[in-house]
Amino acid sequence: MTIRAVVKGVGHYLPENVVPNSYFEDKLDTSSDWIVSRSGIERRHFAAEGQTTSDLATNAAKAALENAGLSGNDIDAIVLATSTADLTFPSAATMVQHNIGNTRGFAFDLQAVCAGFVFALTNANALIQAGSAKRVLVIGAETFSRIMDWQDRGTCVLFGDGAGALILEAQEGTGSTDDRGILSTDLNSDGSYRDLLYVDGGVSTQSTGVLRMEGKEVFRHAVEKLAQTAHTALDKVGLGSDDVDWVVPHQANIRIIQSTAKKLGVGMDRVVVTVQDHGNTSAASIPLALSVGVANGQIKQGDLVVTEAIGGGLAWGSVVVRW
Ligand code: COA
């Protein structure tokens, strides 16, 4: 008997404030055409003043619970991937726990920047396979608008705020790749690339800091490492590109998404793309794309879905799940 972490529900939340590329044209030496042609981004959402990451995460969690037909206390564990938690502590996850009325589970944050959601899914899968939890709420939520340098045109036009959530439930499988649920995972990191993408402040330096990025270098690593990790995750369970129904990539840049799909041998008609509407929402981007993909009828039960992401660290990875 194989225990599988099966998707029971999905949901997302985007702040009301939609910011088009034209917003930046008055403030910076940039143009909407440049942003669209270099990144594919047309608009993004920014959280309202006072709206925090746990607020966004709570809304996404409630949407996922409703989608699954569950209530807060049906959840055993909450794993929240974020680099922009409300406070140094307690975790944003425990705030969500309280907000959804969960009084019996455990909750914690996990930080792997833009790869956070694949790291969170992998950890949730491990909790379920170890018997530590039967139902896990996995959330990616960010307010990257709080860590932007608004004078840096190479970064501030690329990021947005949002949250997505997935509920995983332990179910018995046969052990074959026909089972629903998480089939395979692959995680990596290499701290020698620290200076390519980082925030120049933090608790230990007594500041918040802003995001710094070597865009071209990150781009180069992304294209190489994303295809590699997705191939590795598929190889582990004897699957190939032809078996994939949907690639749901981290939504950072349409050119990275297209190059990775090409390397994977998957046509763009099998890739869920939301970067035009959300920008890069870091750990929230994959659950947002999964939720949008389900809502618009792309991803259906039984489909083989491959997620892949890379971010600061560098940290990167992939999860293969039969929906
Ligand atoms: N508007 C206009 N020009 C801009 C600009 C903007 N918003 N941002 C940068 N530029 C300029 C640069 O200053 C540079 O000018 P220069 O040649 O005079 O120095 C020029 O555009 C070309 O920059 P370049 O870095 O070659 O562009 P690019 O094709 O690499 O695109 C990124 C820039 C940032 C969009 C791209 O490198 C990228 O997306 N990288 C990956 C970033 C990412 O996904 N990070 C998150 C991973 S989780």
Boltz pocket constraint, residues with backbone or C-beta under 6 A from the ligand:
constraints:
  - pocket:
      binder: B
      contacts: [[A, 29], [A, 30], [A, 31], [A, 34], [A, 35], [A, 38], [A, 39], [A, 114], [A, 153], [A, 154], [A, 155], [A, 157], [A, 213], [A, 214], [A, 215], [A, 216], [A, 217], [A, 218], [A, 219], [A, 252], [A, 253], [A, 256], [A, 280], [A, 310], [A, 311], [A, 312]]
      max_distance: 6.0
